[in-house]
Amino acid sequence: MAKRWTEAGGEYQLLFMSAASRLIKVDENIECPKCKQSTIRFYFHVFNKNKGTGTIWIWCPNCRTTLHLPRVKPEGLIFPDPFSNLSIEEFAEIEQDTRISFMDRLDKLWNSGKIGNPIKQL
């Protein structure tokens, strides 16, 4: 059985929030602020297409610590999103699927190259 994902809390909550904020502004590698053994992975999904705002999920594949920030807007970056054409209801079904955790699903998408590597807007 896979190790469980843990929401960043306590002394790590602000460090992970800061990492998420940096990732939506700059395309850079950020070391995990908790274990310092891996680079933070991320996924951004647009929920409000008119405003360009959405939620960013970040996680460390090593210590399996995660955090998400809602209602944020990337600055000059476009993130690949295999779920971009789903309705809010369809996206919620994927998030709540009990067969595979949402974070495990995102980690598999990262490993397959389907998320990550944002494109800089001109």
C-alpha positions in Angstrom: 0.0 0.0 0.0 1.3 3.4 -0.9 2.3 5.9 1.7 -0.5 8.5 2.4 -0.4 12.1 1.3 -0.1 14.6 4.1 -1.4 18.2 3.9 1.4 20.7 4.7 0.7 22.1 8.1 2.3 23.6 11.2 5.8 25.0 10.4 5.6 23.8 6.8 2.3 25.4 5.8 3.7 28.9 5.1 6.7 27.4 3.4 4.6 25.4 1.0 2.2 28.3 0.4 5.3 30.4 -0.5 6.5 27.7 -2.9 3.1 27.6 -4.6 3.0 31.4 -4.9 6.5 31.3 -6.6 5.5 28.5 -9.0 2.6 30.5 -10.4 4.9 33.5 -11.0 8.2 31.9 -12.2 9.1 28.7 -14.0 11.7 27.4 -11.6 12.6 24.3 -9.6 11.8 24.6 -5.9 13.3 22.2 -3.4 10.8 20.6 -1.0 10.9 22.8 2.1 10.1 19.8 4.3 12.4 16.9 3.3 14.8 18.8 1.0 15.2 15.5 -1.0 13.1 16.3 -4.1 11.8 19.1 -6.3 8.2 20.3 -5.7 5.8 19.2 -8.4 2.7 21.2 -9.4 -0.6 21.2 -11.3 -2.7 24.2 -12.1 -6.4 24.0 -13.1 -8.4 27.0 -14.3 -11.8 27.2 -12.7 -12.7 30.7 -13.9 -11.8 31.1 -17.5 -12.9 34.7 -17.7 -10.6 35.8 -15.0 -7.9 33.1 -15.6 -8.0 32.1 -12.0 -7.8 28.6 -10.6 -6.2 26.3 -8.1 -2.6 25.2 -7.9 -1.8 21.9 -6.2 1.8 21.3 -5.2 3.4 18.2 -3.7 6.7 16.5 -2.9 6.9 13.0 -4.4 9.5 12.0 -1.7 7.8 12.9 1.6 4.3 13.1 0.0 3.5 16.5 1.5 0.9 18.5 -0.4 -0.9 21.8 -0.4 -3.2 23.7 -2.7 -4.0 27.3 -3.2 -7.4 28.3 -4.7 -8.3 31.4 -6.6 -4.8 32.3 -7.9 -3.7 33.5 -11.3 -0.5 32.6 -12.9 1.7 35.5 -14.1 2.7 35.0 -17.7 2.6 31.2 -17.6 0.3 28.7 -19.2 0.1 25.3 -17.5 -0.6 22.1 -19.4 -4.0 20.7 -18.2 -5.4 17.4 -19.4 -8.6 18.2 -17.5 -9.2 21.6 -19.1 -12.2 20.6 -21.0 -14.1 19.0 -18.1 -17.0 20.7 -16.4 -16.8 21.6 -12.8 -18.9 18.6 -11.9 -16.7 16.2 -14.0 -13.6 17.6 -12.4 -15.1 17.1 -8.9 -15.8 13.5 -9.8 -12.1 13.0 -10.6 -11.0 14.7 -7.4 -13.3 12.6 -5.3 -12.7 9.2 -7.0 -12.0 6.7 -4.3 -10.2 4.2 -6.6 -7.2 6.5 -6.9 -6.4 9.5 -4.8 -6.3 12.8 -6.7 -2.6 13.4 -5.6 -1.6 9.9 -6.9 -3.4 10.7 -10.2 -1.5 14.0 -10.4 1.8 12.3 -9.6 1.2 9.8 -12.4 0.4 12.6 -14.9 3.6 14.4 -13.8 5.7 11.2 -14.3 4.2 10.7 -17.8 4.9 14.4 -18.8 1.3 15.4 -19.1 1.5 18.1 -16.5 4.3 20.4 -15.4 6.6 22.5 -17.7 4.5 25.7 -18.1 4.7 27.7 -21.2 5.8 31.4 -20.9 3.3 33.8 -22.6 4.8 36.5 -24.8 
